[in-house]
Amino acid sequence: MSAASKVVLGVSVVLTLSTVSAVHIKQTWDRQRLHEGVIRDLERLERKKENLRQLEEQRTLTRQLEEERRRSAHRTTPTSEPGE
């Protein structure tokens, strides 16, 4: 085998191994990022559920406060006497 063919073979082997290694590393990195995305989505869904729960709680409290104010306003408003 000539020296030139040995060099070409060596370069080919190095480039092939580099390409395979780079693809493997990139696949591992992509898989890790996808997994992190799933975790972020689950956390986001949990935050959304908590926010909706808090919103419903606030709505309930608002309704109760408005009802108390209405009752209080009816109690403090003097009723007009007939004949006045």
PDB file of N, CA, C and O in Angstrom, chain B, residues numbered from 101:
ATOM      1  N   MET B 101       0.852  -1.159   0.000  1.00  0.00           N
ATOM      2  CA  MET B 101       0.000   0.000   0.000  1.00  0.00           C
ATOM      3  C   MET B 101       0.907   1.234   0.000  1.00  0.00           C
ATOM      4  O   MET B 101       1.878   1.301   0.754  1.00  0.00           O
ATOM      5  N   SER B 102       0.585   2.190  -0.837  1.00  0.00           N
ATOM      6  CA  SER B 102       1.429   3.373  -0.957  1.00  0.00           C
ATOM      7  C   SER B 102       1.175   4.309   0.229  1.00  0.00           C
ATOM      8  O   SER B 102       0.185   4.179   0.949  1.00  0.00           O
ATOM      9  N   ALA B 103       2.074   5.226   0.400  1.00  0.00           N
ATOM     10  CA  ALA B 103       1.985   6.185   1.505  1.00  0.00           C
ATOM     11  C   ALA B 103       0.769   7.087   1.327  1.00  0.00           C
ATOM     12  O   ALA B 103       0.097   7.419   2.303  1.00  0.00           O
ATOM     13  N   ALA B 104       0.487   7.478   0.119  1.00  0.00           N
ATOM     14  CA  ALA B 104      -0.664   8.357  -0.147  1.00  0.00           C
ATOM     15  C   ALA B 104      -1.968   7.644   0.215  1.00  0.00           C
ATOM     16  O   ALA B 104      -2.865   8.249   0.800  1.00  0.00           O
ATOM     17  N   SER B 105      -2.072   6.359  -0.133  1.00  0.00           N
ATOM     18  CA  SER B 105      -3.305   5.640   0.172  1.00  0.00           C
ATOM     19  C   SER B 105      -3.453   5.433   1.678  1.00  0.00           C
ATOM     20  O   SER B 105      -4.567   5.432   2.202  1.00  0.00           O
ATOM     21  N   LYS B 106      -2.320   5.257   2.377  1.00  0.00           N
ATOM     22  CA  LYS B 106      -2.370   5.127   3.832  1.00  0.00           C
ATOM     23  C   LYS B 106      -2.853   6.429   4.476  1.00  0.00           C
ATOM     24  O   LYS B 106      -3.629   6.404   5.431  1.00  0.00           O
ATOM     25  N   VAL B 107      -2.396   7.551   3.954  1.00  0.00           N
ATOM     26  CA  VAL B 107      -2.817   8.853   4.469  1.00  0.00           C
ATOM     27  C   VAL B 107      -4.309   9.056   4.215  1.00  0.00           C
ATOM     28  O   VAL B 107      -5.036   9.500   5.104  1.00  0.00           O
ATOM     29  N   VAL B 108      -4.762   8.735   3.012  1.00  0.00           N
ATOM     30  CA  VAL B 108      -6.173   8.887   2.671  1.00  0.00           C
ATOM     31  C   VAL B 108      -7.023   7.984   3.566  1.00  0.00           C
ATOM     32  O   VAL B 108      -8.064   8.409   4.067  1.00  0.00           O
ATOM     33  N   LEU B 109      -6.588   6.758   3.763  1.00  0.00           N
ATOM     34  CA  LEU B 109      -7.315   5.839   4.623  1.00  0.00           C
ATOM     35  C   LEU B 109      -7.366   6.375   6.061  1.00  0.00           C
ATOM     36  O   LEU B 109      -8.421   6.354   6.695  1.00  0.00           O
ATOM     37  N   GLY B 110      -6.249   6.845   6.562  1.00  0.00           N
ATOM     38  CA  GLY B 110      -6.194   7.390   7.918  1.00  0.00           C
ATOM     39  C   GLY B 110      -7.110   8.585   8.079  1.00  0.00           C
ATOM     40  O   GLY B 110      -7.844   8.681   9.063  1.00  0.00           O
ATOM     41  N   VAL B 111      -7.071   9.490   7.125  1.00  0.00           N
ATOM     42  CA  VAL B 111      -7.926  10.674   7.175  1.00  0.00           C
ATOM     43  C   VAL B 111      -9.398  10.254   7.112  1.00  0.00           C
ATOM     44  O   VAL B 111     -10.231  10.802   7.833  1.00  0.00           O
ATOM     45  N   SER B 112      -9.710   9.298   6.263  1.00  0.00           N
ATOM     46  CA  SER B 112     -11.085   8.806   6.145  1.00  0.00           C
ATOM     47  C   SER B 112     -11.573   8.207   7.461  1.00  0.00           C
ATOM     48  O   SER B 112     -12.698   8.469   7.885  1.00  0.00           O
ATOM     49  N   VAL B 113     -10.728   7.403   8.108  1.00  0.00           N
ATOM     50  CA  VAL B 113     -11.091   6.783   9.375  1.00  0.00           C
ATOM     51  C   VAL B 113     -11.313   7.862  10.440  1.00  0.00           C
ATOM     52  O   VAL B 113     -12.294   7.804  11.183  1.00  0.00           O
ATOM     53  N   VAL B 114     -10.417   8.835  10.519  1.00  0.00           N
ATOM     54  CA  VAL B 114     -10.541   9.902  11.510  1.00  0.00           C
ATOM     55  C   VAL B 114     -11.812  10.712  11.265  1.00  0.00           C
ATOM     56  O   VAL B 114     -12.544  11.017  12.207  1.00  0.00           O
ATOM     57  N   LEU B 115     -12.077  11.058  10.016  1.00  0.00           N
ATOM     58  CA  LEU B 115     -13.283  11.831   9.711  1.00  0.00           C
ATOM     59  C   LEU B 115     -14.545  11.022  10.010  1.00  0.00           C
ATOM     60  O   LEU B 115     -15.524  11.567  10.519  1.00  0.00           O
ATOM     61  N   THR B 116     -14.527   9.742   9.700  1.00  0.00           N
ATOM     62  CA  THR B 116     -15.687   8.900   9.971  1.00  0.00           C
ATOM     63  C   THR B 116     -15.938   8.793  11.470  1.00  0.00           C
ATOM     64  O   THR B 116     -17.072   8.954  11.922  1.00  0.00           O
ATOM     65  N   LEU B 117     -14.894   8.523  12.242  1.00  0.00           N
ATOM     66  CA  LEU B 117     -15.042   8.431  13.691  1.00  0.00           C
ATOM     67  C   LEU B 117     -15.492   9.765  14.288  1.00  0.00           C
ATOM     68  O   LEU B 117     -16.312   9.790  15.206  1.00  0.00           O
ATOM     69  N   SER B 118     -14.961  10.859  13.774  1.00  0.00           N
ATOM     70  CA  SER B 118     -15.369  12.186  14.257  1.00  0.00           C
ATOM     71  C   SER B 118     -16.842  12.445  13.964  1.00  0.00           C
ATOM     72  O   SER B 118     -17.565  12.968  14.813  1.00  0.00           O
ATOM     73  N   THR B 119     -17.283  12.083  12.775  1.00  0.00           N
ATOM     74  CA  THR B 119     -18.674  12.291  12.390  1.00  0.00           C
ATOM     75  C   THR B 119     -19.608  11.450  13.258  1.00  0.00           C
ATOM     76  O   THR B 119     -20.618  11.947  13.756  1.00  0.00           O
ATOM     77  N   VAL B 120     -19.266  10.182  13.433  1.00  0.00           N
ATOM     78  CA  VAL B 120     -20.094   9.301  14.255  1.00  0.00           C
ATOM     79  C   VAL B 120     -20.151   9.815  15.692  1.00  0.00           C
ATOM     80  O   VAL B 120     -21.220   9.839  16.301  1.00  0.00           O
ATOM     81  N   SER B 121     -19.018  10.221  16.226  1.00  0.00           N
ATOM     82  CA  SER B 121     -18.980  10.744  17.596  1.00  0.00           C
ATOM     83  C   SER B 121     -19.813  12.027  17.715  1.00  0.00           C
ATOM     84  O   SER B 121     -20.564  12.193  18.676  1.00  0.00           O
ATOM     85  N   ALA B 122     -19.680  12.916  16.755  1.00  0.00           N
ATOM     86  CA  ALA B 122     -20.426  14.175  16.790  1.00  0.00           C
ATOM     87  C   ALA B 122     -21.926  13.916  16.725  1.00  0.00           C
ATOM     88  O   ALA B 122     -22.697  14.552  17.444  1.00  0.00           O
ATOM     89  N   VAL B 123     -22.341  12.993  15.874  1.00  0.00           N
ATOM     90  CA  VAL B 123     -23.764  12.676  15.767  1.00  0.00           C
ATOM     91  C   VAL B 123     -24.270  12.071  17.074  1.00  0.00           C
ATOM     92  O   VAL B 123     -25.355  12.419  17.541  1.00  0.00           O
ATOM     93  N   HIS B 124     -23.496  11.174  17.660  1.00  0.00           N
ATOM     94  CA  HIS B 124     -23.886  10.554  18.916  1.00  0.00           C
ATOM     95  C   HIS B 124     -24.017  11.601  20.032  1.00  0.00           C
ATOM     96  O   HIS B 124     -24.985  11.581  20.792  1.00  0.00           O
ATOM     97  N   ILE B 125     -23.057  12.501  20.124  1.00  0.00           N
ATOM     98  CA  ILE B 125     -23.091  13.552  21.144  1.00  0.00           C
ATOM     99  C   ILE B 125     -24.297  14.459  20.925  1.00  0.00           C
ATOM    100  O   ILE B 125     -24.981  14.822  21.883  1.00  0.00           O
ATOM    101  N   LYS B 126     -24.564  14.826  19.671  1.00  0.00           N
ATOM    102  CA  LYS B 126     -25.709  15.689  19.376  1.00  0.00           C
ATOM    103  C   LYS B 126     -27.018  14.993  19.710  1.00  0.00           C
ATOM    104  O   LYS B 126     -27.926  15.624  20.250  1.00  0.00           O
ATOM    105  N   GLN B 127     -27.138  13.709  19.401  1.00  0.00           N
ATOM    106  CA  GLN B 127     -28.361  12.974  19.741  1.00  0.00           C
ATOM    107  C   GLN B 127     -28.571  12.935  21.251  1.00  0.00           C
ATOM    108  O   GLN B 127     -29.692  13.109  21.729  1.00  0.00           O
ATOM    109  N   THR B 128     -27.511  12.710  21.990  1.00  0.00           N
ATOM    110  CA  THR B 128     -27.603  12.687  23.448  1.00  0.00           C
ATOM    111  C   THR B 128     -28.036  14.054  23.967  1.00  0.00           C
ATOM    112  O   THR B 128     -28.883  14.141  24.856  1.00  0.00           O
ATOM    113  N   TRP B 129     -27.467  15.105  23.424  1.00  0.00           N
ATOM    114  CA  TRP B 129     -27.809  16.469  23.819  1.00  0.00           C
ATOM    115  C   TRP B 129     -29.270  16.771  23.485  1.00  0.00           C
ATOM    116  O   TRP B 129     -29.987  17.344  24.305  1.00  0.00           O
ATOM    117  N   ASP B 130     -29.717  16.384  22.267  1.00  0.00           N
ATOM    118  CA  ASP B 130     -31.105  16.617  21.870  1.00  0.00           C
ATOM    119  C   ASP B 130     -32.074  15.845  22.763  1.00  0.00           C
ATOM    120  O   ASP B 130     -33.113  16.379  23.151  1.00  0.00           O
ATOM    121  N   ARG B 131     -31.751  14.613  23.087  1.00  0.00           N
ATOM    122  CA  ARG B 131     -32.604  13.797  23.950  1.00  0.00           C
ATOM    123  C   ARG B 131     -32.729  14.441  25.332  1.00  0.00           C
ATOM    124  O   ARG B 131     -33.809  14.469  25.922  1.00  0.00           O
ATOM    125  N   GLN B 132     -31.616  14.953  25.832  1.00  0.00           N
ATOM    126  CA  GLN B 132     -31.620  15.613  27.145  1.00  0.00           C
ATOM    127  C   GLN B 132     -32.484  16.880  27.100  1.00  0.00           C
ATOM    128  O   GLN B 132     -33.255  17.136  28.025  1.00  0.00           O
ATOM    129  N   ARG B 133     -32.360  17.658  26.047  1.00  0.00           N
ATOM    130  CA  ARG B 133     -33.168  18.878  25.912  1.00  0.00           C
ATOM    131  C   ARG B 133     -34.648  18.554  25.812  1.00  0.00           C
ATOM    132  O   ARG B 133     -35.476  19.258  26.389  1.00  0.00           O
ATOM    133  N   LEU B 134     -34.994  17.488  25.080  1.00  0.00           N
ATOM    134  CA  LEU B 134     -36.398  17.089  24.976  1.00  0.00           C
ATOM    135  C   LEU B 134     -36.944  16.694  26.345  1.00  0.00           C
ATOM    136  O   LEU B 134     -38.067  17.054  26.697  1.00  0.00           O
ATOM    137  N   HIS B 135     -36.162  15.967  27.102  1.00  0.00           N
ATOM    138  CA  HIS B 135     -36.586  15.555  28.442  1.00  0.00           C
ATOM    139  C   HIS B 135     -36.777  16.774  29.342  1.00  0.00           C
ATOM    140  O   HIS B 135     -37.745  16.834  30.100  1.00  0.00           O
ATOM    141  N   GLU B 136     -35.879  17.734  29.270  1.00  0.00           N
ATOM    142  CA  GLU B 136     -36.015  18.958  30.057  1.00  0.00           C
ATOM    143  C   GLU B 136     -37.264  19.728  29.640  1.00  0.00           C
ATOM    144  O   GLU B 136     -37.922  20.353  30.471  1.00  0.00           O
ATOM    145  N   GLY B 137     -37.587  19.680  28.345  1.00  0.00           N
ATOM    146  CA  GLY B 137     -38.798  20.344  27.857  1.00  0.00           C
ATOM    147  C   GLY B 137     -40.047  19.730  28.447  1.00  0.00           C
ATOM    148  O   GLY B 137     -40.987  20.444  28.798  1.00  0.00           O
ATOM    149  N   VAL B 138     -40.068  18.412  28.558  1.00  0.00           N
ATOM    150  CA  VAL B 138     -41.213  17.728  29.155  1.00  0.00           C
ATOM    151  C   VAL B 138     -41.355  18.133  30.619  1.00  0.00           C
ATOM    152  O   VAL B 138     -42.461  18.394  31.092  1.00  0.00           O
ATOM    153  N   ILE B 139     -40.248  18.185  31.324  1.00  0.00           N
ATOM    154  CA  ILE B 139     -40.280  18.578  32.734  1.00  0.00           C
ATOM    155  C   ILE B 139     -40.784  20.013  32.867  1.00  0.00           C
ATOM    156  O   ILE B 139     -41.603  20.305  33.739  1.00  0.00           O
ATOM    157  N   ARG B 140     -40.298  20.911  32.003  1.00  0.00           N
ATOM    158  CA  ARG B 140     -40.765  22.306  32.040  1.00  0.00           C
ATOM    159  C   ARG B 140     -42.267  22.389  31.747  1.00  0.00           C
ATOM    160  O   ARG B 140     -42.981  23.170  32.376  1.00  0.00           O
ATOM    161  N   ASP B 141     -42.745  21.578  30.789  1.00  0.00           N
ATOM    162  CA  ASP B 141     -44.171  21.580  30.468  1.00  0.00           C
ATOM    163  C   ASP B 141     -45.001  21.115  31.659  1.00  0.00           C
ATOM    164  O   ASP B 141     -46.045  21.695  31.954  1.00  0.00           O
ATOM    165  N   LEU B 142     -44.541  20.072  32.342  1.00  0.00           N
ATOM    166  CA  LEU B 142     -45.269  19.582  33.515  1.00  0.00           C
ATOM    167  C   LEU B 142     -45.294  20.632  34.618  1.00  0.00           C
ATOM    168  O   LEU B 142     -46.316  20.818  35.277  1.00  0.00           O
ATOM    169  N   GLU B 143     -44.177  21.315  34.820  1.00  0.00           N
ATOM    170  CA  GLU B 143     -44.127  22.377  35.823  1.00  0.00           C
ATOM    171  C   GLU B 143     -45.057  23.523  35.437  1.00  0.00           C
ATOM    172  O   GLU B 143     -45.733  24.097  36.291  1.00  0.00           O
ATOM    173  N   ARG B 144     -45.088  23.851  34.154  1.00  0.00           N
ATOM    174  CA  ARG B 144     -45.957  24.923  33.669  1.00  0.00           C
ATOM    175  C   ARG B 144     -47.422  24.554  33.884  1.00  0.00           C
ATOM    176  O   ARG B 144     -48.218  25.398  34.294  1.00  0.00           O
ATOM    177  N   LEU B 145     -47.783  23.303  33.610  1.00  0.00           N
ATOM    178  CA  LEU B 145     -49.155  22.858  33.826  1.00  0.00           C
ATOM    179  C   LEU B 145     -49.538  22.915  35.303  1.00  0.00           C
ATOM    180  O   LEU B 145     -50.661  23.289  35.642  1.00  0.00           O
ATOM    181  N   GLU B 146     -48.611  22.547  36.176  1.00  0.00           N
ATOM    182  CA  GLU B 146     -48.878  22.626  37.615  1.00  0.00           C
ATOM    183  C   GLU B 146     -49.101  24.079  38.054  1.00  0.00           C
ATOM    184  O   GLU B 146     -50.002  24.371  38.839  1.00  0.00           O
ATOM    185  N   ARG B 147     -48.252  24.991  37.525  1.00  0.00           N
ATOM    186  CA  ARG B 147     -48.431  26.416  37.851  1.00  0.00           C
ATOM    187  C   ARG B 147     -49.783  26.918  37.345  1.00  0.00           C
ATOM    188  O   ARG B 147     -50.458  27.695  38.020  1.00  0.00           O
ATOM    189  N   LYS B 148     -50.168  26.467  36.155  1.00  0.00           N
ATOM    190  CA  LYS B 148     -51.445  26.893  35.584  1.00  0.00           C
ATOM    191  C   LYS B 148     -52.602  26.399  36.458  1.00  0.00           C
ATOM    192  O   LYS B 148     -53.535  27.153  36.736  1.00  0.00           O
ATOM    193  N   LYS B 149     -52.542  25.136  36.893  1.00  0.00           N
ATOM    194  CA  LYS B 149     -53.591  24.606  37.766  1.00  0.00           C
ATOM    195  C   LYS B 149     -53.663  25.399  39.063  1.00  0.00           C
ATOM    196  O   LYS B 149     -54.749  25.724  39.543  1.00  0.00           O
ATOM    197  N   GLU B 150     -52.513  25.703  39.618  1.00  0.00           N
ATOM    198  CA  GLU B 150     -52.476  26.484  40.867  1.00  0.00           C
ATOM    199  C   GLU B 150     -53.048  27.882  40.641  1.00  0.00           C
ATOM    200  O   GLU B 150     -53.804  28.386  41.471  1.00  0.00           O
ATOM    201  N   ASN B 151     -52.690  28.503  39.528  1.00  0.00           N
ATOM    202  CA  ASN B 151     -53.215  29.838  39.221  1.00  0.00           C
ATOM    203  C   ASN B 151     -54.734  29.801  39.050  1.00  0.00           C
ATOM    204  O   ASN B 151     -55.432  30.702  39.517  1.00  0.00           O
ATOM    205  N   LEU B 152     -55.247  28.769  38.387  1.00  0.00           N
ATOM    206  CA  LEU B 152     -56.692  28.652  38.208  1.00  0.00           C
ATOM    207  C   LEU B 152     -57.382  28.427  39.555  1.00  0.00           C
ATOM    208  O   LEU B 152     -58.459  28.972  39.799  1.00  0.00           O
ATOM    209  N   ARG B 153     -56.775  27.638  40.416  1.00  0.00           N
ATOM    210  CA  ARG B 153     -57.337  27.410  41.739  1.00  0.00           C
ATOM    211  C   ARG B 153     -57.387  28.718  42.523  1.00  0.00           C
ATOM    212  O   ARG B 153     -58.389  29.025  43.169  1.00  0.00           O
ATOM    213  N   GLN B 154     -56.297  29.487  42.463  1.00  0.00           N
ATOM    214  CA  GLN B 154     -56.261  30.769  43.162  1.00  0.00           C
ATOM    215  C   GLN B 154     -57.278  31.744  42.574  1.00  0.00           C
ATOM    216  O   GLN B 154     -57.914  32.499  43.309  1.00  0.00           O
ATOM    217  N   LEU B 155     -57.430  31.726  41.259  1.00  0.00           N
ATOM    218  CA  LEU B 155     -58.405  32.604  40.610  1.00  0.00           C
ATOM    219  C   LEU B 155     -59.817  32.261  41.078  1.00  0.00           C
ATOM    220  O   LEU B 155     -60.602  33.153  41.398  1.00  0.00           O
ATOM    221  N   GLU B 156     -60.138  30.976  41.118  1.00  0.00           N
ATOM    222  CA  GLU B 156     -61.467  30.573  41.570  1.00  0.00           C
ATOM    223  C   GLU B 156     -61.677  30.954  43.036  1.00  0.00           C
ATOM    224  O   GLU B 156     -62.765  31.381  43.425  1.00  0.00           O
ATOM    225  N   GLU B 157     -60.643  30.799  43.832  1.00  0.00           N
ATOM    226  CA  GLU B 157     -60.728  31.191  45.240  1.00  0.00           C
ATOM    227  C   GLU B 157     -60.975  32.695  45.360  1.00  0.00           C
ATOM    228  O   GLU B 157     -61.783  33.127  46.183  1.00  0.00           O
ATOM    229  N   GLN B 158     -60.292  33.482  44.553  1.00  0.00           N
ATOM    230  CA  GLN B 158     -60.480  34.934  44.572  1.00  0.00           C
ATOM    231  C   GLN B 158     -61.894  35.305  44.124  1.00  0.00           C
ATOM    232  O   GLN B 158     -62.508  36.215  44.682  1.00  0.00           O
ATOM    233  N   ARG B 159     -62.403  34.601  43.121  1.00  0.00           N
ATOM    234  CA  ARG B 159     -63.768  34.876  42.657  1.00  0.00           C
ATOM    235  C   ARG B 159     -64.770  34.588  43.779  1.00  0.00           C
ATOM    236  O   ARG B 159     -65.697  35.365  44.010  1.00  0.00           O
ATOM    237  N   THR B 160     -64.575  33.482  44.460  1.00  0.00           N
ATOM    238  CA  THR B 160     -65.465  33.132  45.564  1.00  0.00           C
ATOM    239  C   THR B 160     -65.405  34.187  46.660  1.00  0.00           C
ATOM    240  O   THR B 160     -66.438  34.627  47.165  1.00  0.00           O
ATOM    241  N   LEU B 161     -64.199  34.588  47.022  1.00  0.00           N
ATOM    242  CA  LEU B 161     -64.053  35.612  48.055  1.00  0.00           C
ATOM    243  C   LEU B 161     -64.672  36.932  47.625  1.00  0.00           C
ATOM    244  O   LEU B 161     -65.276  37.632  48.438  1.00  0.00           O
ATOM    245  N   THR B 162     -64.526  37.275  46.345  1.00  0.00           N
ATOM    246  CA  THR B 162     -65.110  38.512  45.826  1.00  0.00           C
ATOM    247  C   THR B 162     -66.628  38.456  45.911  1.00  0.00           C
ATOM    248  O   THR B 162     -67.268  39.426  46.316  1.00  0.00           O
ATOM    249  N   ARG B 163     -67.207  37.310  45.526  1.00  0.00           N
ATOM    250  CA  ARG B 163     -68.661  37.158  45.615  1.00  0.00           C
ATOM    251  C   ARG B 163     -69.126  37.295  47.065  1.00  0.00           C
ATOM    252  O   ARG B 163     -70.125  37.960  47.336  1.00  0.00           O
ATOM    253  N   GLN B 164     -68.411  36.675  47.984  1.00  0.00           N
ATOM    254  CA  GLN B 164     -68.779  36.755  49.398  1.00  0.00           C
ATOM    255  C   GLN B 164     -68.690  38.195  49.903  1.00  0.00           C
ATOM    256  O   GLN B 164     -69.573  38.659  50.626  1.00  0.00           O
ATOM    257  N   LEU B 165     -67.632  38.895  49.526  1.00  0.00           N
ATOM    258  CA  LEU B 165     -67.465  40.281  49.952  1.00  0.00           C
ATOM    259  C   LEU B 165     -68.575  41.164  49.387  1.00  0.00           C
ATOM    260  O   LEU B 165     -69.132  41.997  50.103  1.00  0.00           O
ATOM    261  N   GLU B 166     -68.899  40.983  48.105  1.00  0.00           N
ATOM    262  CA  GLU B 166     -69.968  41.773  47.505  1.00  0.00           C
ATOM    263  C   GLU B 166     -71.300  41.489  48.193  1.00  0.00           C
ATOM    264  O   GLU B 166     -72.089  42.406  48.423  1.00  0.00           O
ATOM    265  N   GLU B 167     -71.553  40.223  48.522  1.00  0.00           N
ATOM    266  CA  GLU B 167     -72.796  39.873  49.214  1.00  0.00           C
ATOM    267  C   GLU B 167     -72.831  40.506  50.599  1.00  0.00           C
ATOM    268  O   GLU B 167     -73.875  41.014  51.009  1.00  0.00           O
ATOM    269  N   GLU B 168     -71.721  40.488  51.330  1.00  0.00           N
ATOM    270  CA  GLU B 168     -71.659  41.130  52.643  1.00  0.00           C
ATOM    271  C   GLU B 168     -71.898  42.625  52.528  1.00  0.00           C
ATOM    272  O   GLU B 168     -72.607  43.204  53.351  1.00  0.00           O
ATOM    273  N   ARG B 169     -71.317  43.253  51.524  1.00  0.00           N
ATOM    274  CA  ARG B 169     -71.509  44.690  51.323  1.00  0.00           C
ATOM    275  C   ARG B 169     -72.968  44.997  51.023  1.00  0.00           C
ATOM    276  O   ARG B 169     -73.526  45.974  51.524  1.00  0.00           O
ATOM    277  N   ARG B 170     -73.590  44.138  50.186  1.00  0.00           N
ATOM    278  CA  ARG B 170     -75.004  44.340  49.864  1.00  0.00           C
ATOM    279  C   ARG B 170     -75.859  44.230  51.123  1.00  0.00           C
ATOM    280  O   ARG B 170     -76.736  45.059  51.364  1.00  0.00           O
ATOM    281  N   ARG B 171     -75.595  43.212  51.911  1.00  0.00           N
ATOM    282  CA  ARG B 171     -76.358  43.027  53.156  1.00  0.00           C
ATOM    283  C   ARG B 171     -76.147  44.211  54.099  1.00  0.00           C
ATOM    284  O   ARG B 171     -77.094  44.712  54.705  1.00  0.00           O
ATOM    285  N   SER B 172     -74.914  44.641  54.212  1.00  0.00           N
ATOM    286  CA  SER B 172     -74.592  45.759  55.085  1.00  0.00           C
ATOM    287  C   SER B 172     -75.271  47.032  54.599  1.00  0.00           C
ATOM    288  O   SER B 172     -75.773  47.816  55.404  1.00  0.00           O
ATOM    289  N   ALA B 173     -75.289  47.238  53.302  1.00  0.00           N
ATOM    290  CA  ALA B 173     -75.921  48.426  52.738  1.00  0.00           C
ATOM    291  C   ALA B 173     -77.420  48.398  52.979  1.00  0.00           C
ATOM    292  O   ALA B 173     -78.018  49.441  53.242  1.00  0.00           O
ATOM    293  N   HIS B 174     -78.035  47.236  52.897  1.00  0.00           N
ATOM    294  CA  HIS B 174     -79.473  47.126  53.140  1.00  0.00           C
ATOM    295  C   HIS B 174     -79.807  47.373  54.607  1.00  0.00           C
ATOM    296  O   HIS B 174     -80.851  47.947  54.915  1.00  0.00           O
ATOM    297  N   ARG B 175     -78.929  46.945  55.513  1.00  0.00           N
ATOM    298  CA  ARG B 175     -79.157  47.148  56.938  1.00  0.00           C
ATOM    299  C   ARG B 175     -79.013  48.599  57.339  1.00  0.00           C
ATOM    300  O   ARG B 175     -79.767  49.087  58.182  1.00  0.00           O
ATOM    301  N   THR B 176     -78.051  49.301  56.746  1.00  0.00           N
ATOM    302  CA  THR B 176     -77.788  50.689  57.153  1.00  0.00           C
ATOM    303  C   THR B 176     -78.655  51.691  56.407  1.00  0.00           C
ATOM    304  O   THR B 176     -78.776  52.836  56.842  1.00  0.00           O
ATOM    305  N   THR B 177     -79.256  51.296  55.305  1.00  0.00           N
ATOM    306  CA  THR B 177     -80.113  52.217  54.561  1.00  0.00           C
ATOM    307  C   THR B 177     -81.431  52.353  55.305  1.00  0.00           C
ATOM    308  O   THR B 177     -82.123  51.361  55.534  1.00  0.00           O
ATOM    309  N   PRO B 178     -81.789  53.602  55.690  1.00  0.00           N
ATOM    310  CA  PRO B 178     -83.068  53.781  56.385  1.00  0.00           C
ATOM    311  C   PRO B 178     -84.210  53.574  55.416  1.00  0.00           C
ATOM    312  O   PRO B 178     -84.179  54.024  54.270  1.00  0.00           O
ATOM    313  N   THR B 179     -85.208  52.886  55.903  1.00  0.00           N
ATOM    314  CA  THR B 179     -86.384  52.692  55.063  1.00  0.00           C
ATOM    315  C   THR B 179     -87.302  53.887  55.256  1.00  0.00           C
ATOM    316  O   THR B 179     -87.437  54.402  56.366  1.00  0.00           O
ATOM    317  N   SER B 180     -87.916  54.313  54.202  1.00  0.00           N
ATOM    318  CA  SER B 180     -88.804  55.470  54.297  1.00  0.00           C
ATOM    319  C   SER B 180     -90.132  55.037  54.894  1.00  0.00           C
ATOM    320  O   SER B 180     -90.675  53.986  54.554  1.00  0.00           O
ATOM    321  N   GLU B 181     -90.633  55.858  55.777  1.00  0.00           N
ATOM    322  CA  GLU B 181     -91.906  55.582  56.439  1.00  0.00           C
ATOM    323  C   GLU B 181     -93.036  55.938  55.503  1.00  0.00           C
ATOM    324  O   GLU B 181     -92.952  56.949  54.806  1.00  0.00           O
ATOM    325  N   PRO B 182     -94.076  55.156  55.460  1.00  0.00           N
ATOM    326  CA  PRO B 182     -95.222  55.556  54.634  1.00  0.00           C
ATOM    327  C   PRO B 182     -95.844  56.817  55.216  1.00  0.00           C
ATOM    328  O   PRO B 182     -96.014  56.937  56.429  1.00  0.00           O
ATOM    329  N   GLY B 183     -96.172  57.726  54.361  1.00  0.00           N
ATOM    330  CA  GLY B 183     -96.777  58.978  54.780  1.00  0.00           C
ATOM    331  C   GLY B 183     -95.757  60.075  54.945  1.00  0.00           C
ATOM    332  O   GLY B 183     -96.134  61.192  55.301  1.00  0.00           O
ATOM    333  N   GLU B 184     -94.523  59.829  54.714  1.00  0.00           N
ATOM    334  CA  GLU B 184     -93.512  60.891  54.813  1.00  0.00           C
ATOM    335  C   GLU B 184     -93.380  61.601  53.513  1.00  0.00           C
ATOM    336  O   GLU B 184     -92.579  62.528  53.395  1.00  0.00           O
TER     337      GLU B 184
END
